[in-house]
Amino acid sequence: MDNTQKRYGYTGQGLRVNLTTGQITKEPTFPRFKDEIGGTAIGYRVFWDEVPPKTQPLDEANKLVIAPGPFSGSGALCSSRTSITTIYPTIYPIPMIASAHIGGDLAAKLKLAGYDFIIIEGKSDKPVYLYIDNDEVEIRDAKGIWGQGTRRAQQMLANQTKPTASVAVIGPAGENLVPMSVLISARQHSGGGIGSIFGSKKLKGVVVNGDQPIHIHADKQEWQKINERNIELFGSLNQHVVPSAPNPLFEFYAPGSRWNGMPGNVWQKANPPIILSEDMRSPNRISYRWCASQFFLGKPQGLKIKVRNNGCYGCPLRCYAIVEDDEAAARYHINKMTEQTCMSLYFGRVIFPKIAAKRDLPAARQASMVGIQVMDDLGVWCNYGQLHRDFKKMYVEGRWKKVLPEKEYNSIPWQKIEDCDASFLMDLFTRIAYRQGEMGKWLGESTAYMLDHFGIPEDDWRNDKSTNYWALSHPKHHANEDDGQVGTVLNCLYNRDPMSHGTVNFTRSGLPIGVKKTIAERFWGSGDAVDEIGDYTPTNEAKMRRLRWVICRKELHDMLGLCSWMAPWVVSPNKSDNYIGDDDMEGKVYRALTGRKDTAQQLDNAGFRAFTLHRAYTMRQMNELNMRKKHDFYPNWIFTDPKNRPAFTKGTIRMDKDDIEKSFDIFFEMVGWDPKTGAPTEKAYKEMQLDFVVPVMQKEGLMPGK
């Protein structure tokens, strides 16, 4: 077969765009990336092969690898995540490799245009954007668009090109090389931490249109059957499979479940208003199961402003909440329509201590609306709310007055914080986006760089749980509060927050612990692989076996183009399934799409192979063998409890330090890495078919002794 020929799930080619020379070339996907599947795995391999590990984020040698996966554009459910790999400027103490994951329709459009990846390299000497329309690929002048906010820039580019195109752009924050900046696609789908890389290359964004077919190996009946089974396993966001309140249709319920769309709820701003029906179990009602505005803003006012749901290409859940807030629009002169999901719907209020924990107040809601719109338009990244928490801690403890020049401190409208006046956010985020003053500049650098600049010990954040600060300048992401030792070790192994939901999708599915233990027995060999949250037991091999599986699936989802807010599907909402999902759902879709015969285990190994390559490249960047001591940090606050309850006491999420260290021992032994250093061994590399890594690591002194 010709290496550039299309294969099932693949277009067979990618793009290389050199912004320095203006040269655009098409490169075959195979045989170079035959073992990488797609997404982050392609990104990691490009960096290993092409980017010197000491490269800095804003160097011309740094690259952006934009890669969907084989699922993208195929209609496979929840398959519209695009991975963008680069050297992140926010990671401390040195920038390291990481990936952003952006939703919307960019992944689908890339595949429909005929490309499995884009490698962007070099730097332009003037503002440009990349335009792709099937075989037509151009670097175009961005004069007049540079300097615009993301909302206006997206509209301008759509007007200049095609309304059917997917448009992804940076805002002023990225243009001004603020590390805490984003790429925004489809108005409000964001990829965090990469805006300044685009800005350093004078690349305002990418516009992608395509209408070429995606080839599927299976016949129509088989493909439809697999997708119908997949949809039967859907719960709500984060694969929560029981409702948040009692209902005669359900055997179980869990108050924290994101299946909060209940019969009788009314989306009041819809025209006409939408009254949720009784039949919430019907696959045709999946998009009604999740109401982000209600979850994050409280039931009364969340439903009061709810219009409808929106979401990514290929996803029936539609997890974005579109809301219409006339009160916020009138008071703060913002757009009355806002759409967002998850964290941004409440981070605005976090800045204001008086309302930070009071989601039901109108002032809290209005702060969220202002915060969303201003941050997204300027292209500022919240780093999962770390920016907001950093600002608030500095404010509450009186640190800003101590570290800021007097003139700058006096120019900041502090009284607006006490008055819960959301216009303060307009001032704050503008300072960050334009690097104005000490506060604006250093909040935009990320947590640890700010602390270092102001001479504040990092331990002040590591010892304070309210910061949610983890390490390497990133926050926790579903750690011990959701999954004990599994969540803890997971958060230590990545260079940024792990962006993995394989833990929480299972532990917070809403099912009783007895059911979860039955599922754990089935898929990970022991019910001891899971504990009830807040009733943790000492670590064991089964937990670390599940951790390996979580890492495998995190990487696999990023390679396939799947959304980890919904995958994997190891739990089911159906009593007829005994609530047991399908551990091989991703594999069944993959085999039907590509015609390949890879088993679930082989796909998991492909995921762990990518993770191992990520680890090796990170070691080269750090020039460090002992990753366990120099990289795999955890904060001290995980070993505390407000009531001083001991670890393994029911009701606490407190961890035990010796137990966490034992967890690392078990995990590293299990995956064949050196337990002392946390470094992959020669045998481990070869078992993952990473033989090409071995001589490099040996030469650079990064291979543990036998």
Protein Blocks (a to p, Z undefined) as FASTA:
>chain_A
ZZkbccehiahiacdddfknopacdddfbfklmmnopajlmmmmmmmmmmcfkbcfklmk
bccdddddfknonlpahiacccdddddfkbcfbdcddddddehjllmmmmmnopabdcde
djdfbdcddddehjbccdddfehjgopafklmmmmmmmmmcfkbccddddfklmnopaba
cddeehiaccehilmmmmmnopabdcdddfbdcddfbafklmmmmmmmmmmmpccehhia
bdfbdcfkbmbdcfkbcblbcghiacfkbccdddddfklmbmklmmmmpcfklmmnojkl
mmmmpcbdcddehiaklpaccdddfklmmmnopafbdcdehjllmmmmmmpmklmmmmkb
mklmmmmmmmmmmmmmnopafklolmmmmmmmmmmnommmmmpcfklmmmpcfklmmnop
aklmmmmmmmmmnogajklmmmmnojklmmmmnopafklmmmmmklopabeoiacehifk
lnojmmmmmmmmpmbdfkiaklmmmmmnopafklmmmmmmmmnopaklpccehiacdddf
klmmmmmmmmmmmmmmmmnopafklmccfbcfbfklnopacfklmmmmmmmmnopabdfk
lmmmmmmmmmmmmmmmmmmmnopablmlmmmgcdfklmgcfklpaehiahiacdcfklmm
mmmmmmmmmnopafklopacfklmmmnopmmmmmmmmmnopaccZZ
